[in-house]
Amino acid sequence: MPKSALPVLVIGDKNLSSWSLRPWLLLRHFGVPFEELRLPLDTPEFEARIGQYSPSRRVPVLHHGDLVVWDSLAICEYANETFLGGRGWPAEARARATARSVSAEMHSGFAQLRAQLPMNCRKRVTGFVPGPEAQRDLDRVTAIWRDCRARHAAAGPYLFGAFSIADAMYAPVVLRLQSYGVPVGEVEQNYAQGLLALPALGEWLAAAERETPSA
């Protein structure tokens, strides 16, 4: 088990692990000190070591003292309550309820988007055409983005103005759109470019580029 006074976030490959990105991005964007432990996915090392850290045998998992939190959204919620003083969600109650709704929808849905456009930060595809089920998922994602930006554009460049857990949840979709060259409208492009300009996301992508080819 990790022995550290800081929280320890156990993640998979930065090139591939969309679920690991979500809480990592939240913590890094808000400047929360933490230690990172990376286990390469689909390797004997992962299989040998993951049981030491995660009761679900999946990443990400957060260790903070004797507490273990093993789900991306649960880690984000814990970080919001413990380190961020509530800044991880919009301050206004109605916006906060919507942000939680779209985050939960991302957490539990979009199976065909995940299956047909698996996250691979280094990948670049030309001429990719999503199947109809994945296209329906993409249409729903972009509808969410347009609705949120229409309501909150005056408050900042992210889904609810300021960066929030909702943006961390949708960041892997931005990377998928980039990898597979999926065309989207102007609103969605502007939102995606705003996320890609985040220093924390740039740090993640740079690390993904440095990972070994087998990752």
N, C-alpha and C positions, 0 to 999 in steps of 0.2 A: 504494500500500500504506500502511496506517496507520503513522505514525511516533510511537511513544509508548513510554515506559518501562513503562507499565501494560499489562496485557492489554487487547485491544480486542475486544469482542463485536459482531459485525455481525448485526443482526436485521431482521426484517420488521415489519409493522404490529403494534402491541400489541393492537389490536382483533381481529386475525385469525390471527396466527401462533402456533399452538400449539407448534410445535417450537422457536421462539425463546424462548417462555416458560420452557421447562424448564431450560436452563442459566442463563438470566438469574435465575430465582427462586433457584436454588441459590447462585449467587454473591452475590446481594443478601442473602439470608437469613443467610448466614454472614459478611457484612461484608467480602467480598473486594473490594478496590479494583479497578475496571476502568472503561474508557471504553466508551461505547455508540455505535454507528453504526447508524442506522436507515435502511433503504432501503424505500420504499413498494412493496408487492407489486403485480404486474400493471400496471406503469406503464412508460413508455419509459425513465424514469430508472433503474428497477431493471434493465432489460435492458441499458442502456448501461454500468452501473457494476458489476454483480455479478461479472463476469469478472475485475475487478481484485482481488477479495477471495476468491472461492470457486472452487476447481477443479471442484466439482460444479455450480456456478451455482445453488446453493440456500443458504438461510439456515436455521439460524444457522451462523456460522463464527467461530472464535476465532483471533486473531493474538496471539502472545506472542513478542516478538523476531522471529526468523526462522522460528519454528514456526507452521504453519497446521493447525488441527484443524477439520474441517468436518462433524461429525455431532453431534447433540444428546447422545447417550449417551456418545460418545467425549469430548466437551468436559467432561461431568460427571465422567467417570473421570479425565481429566487434572487438572481442578480439585481433585478429591479427593486425588490424589497430590501435587500441587504446592503447593496453598494450604491445604488443610484438615487435613493430617496424618492422613488416614484417617477423619475425622469424617463424611464423606458417606455411609458405610455403617455398619450396626450393628457394634458391636465384637465380638459373639459370633459364632463361625464359622458355626453352623447358621442363625442369623437372617440373617447376611450372605449366605449362599448363597441363601436364599429371597428376600431383597430383590433380589438380582441376577436371579433367575429371573423374578419378577413384573415387574421393570423391562424385561427383555429381551422378555417377552411383550407388554408395552405397546408397545415400540419396533417390533416386527415384525408385530403383529396388529391386530385390531379394525377391519378395513377398512370394514365397513358402518357401524359407529358413526361413523367419521370422515366417510363419504360422506353419511349421512343427517342427522347432527347436526354440521355444520361449526362450528368455533369462531367465535363472534362475540360478544364480551364485552358489547356494547351491546344485543344482540337479546333480546327477550322475546316468547315465543310462548305462546298459550293453546290448549288442546285438541290439542296435538301427540300423535300416536300413532306410535311407531317401527314400522317394518316388521319382519317376523319375524326377518330376519337381524340387523338392528341390535339387536333385543330380545335375541337370543342373546348378542351381544357385551356388552350392558349387564348381562345376568344373570351372565356370567362375571366382569365387572369387580366387581360388587357381591359376588359370592362370594369373590373375592380380598380385598376390603376386610373382609368379615365374618370371614374366617379369620385375617387378620393382626391385626385388633383383638381377637379372642378370645384370641389368644396373647400379645399385648403390651400390652393395655389398662392393666395396672398400671404400666407404665414410662413412660406419657405418651400424648398424644392422637393421635399419628400412627400410620401403619401399623406401624411397628416401635418404637413408644414415642417416641423422639426423632425430629425431622425428619431425613429422609434423601433420597438421590437417588430412592428409590422414590416418595416424596411429590411430588417435582418432576415425575416422569414422569406421575403421575396427576392433577396439578393441572388440566390442561386438561379432563379429564373432569368435574371438579367444576363448572367454568365452563359446560360444555355442559349439564349437568343443570339448572343455574340458568337458562340461556337458554331452554331448551325445556320447562321446567316438568315434567320427568320425575319421577314420584313414586318414592321409594325408602323403605326401612325406617328404623327409628330409628337403628340402628348406623351406617348409611351417612349419614344426615342429620347425626348428631353429628360424624362424621369430616369431612364436607364443611364444616360450620360451623367446625370447628377450622382447616381450611386457609384458609377465607375470612377468618378473623380474623388471619392472618399479616400483619404490617405490610408485608412485601415484596410480597405479593400485592395488598394494598390499593394500594400505590404503582403497581403495574402497571395495575390497573384504573382508577385515577384518570387515568393517562396515556392509556389507551385511550379514555376519555371525551373527552379533549381533542383527539384526532386529528381531522383534517378529515373531513367526511362521506364523501368519496371513498375514505377508507381503510377 
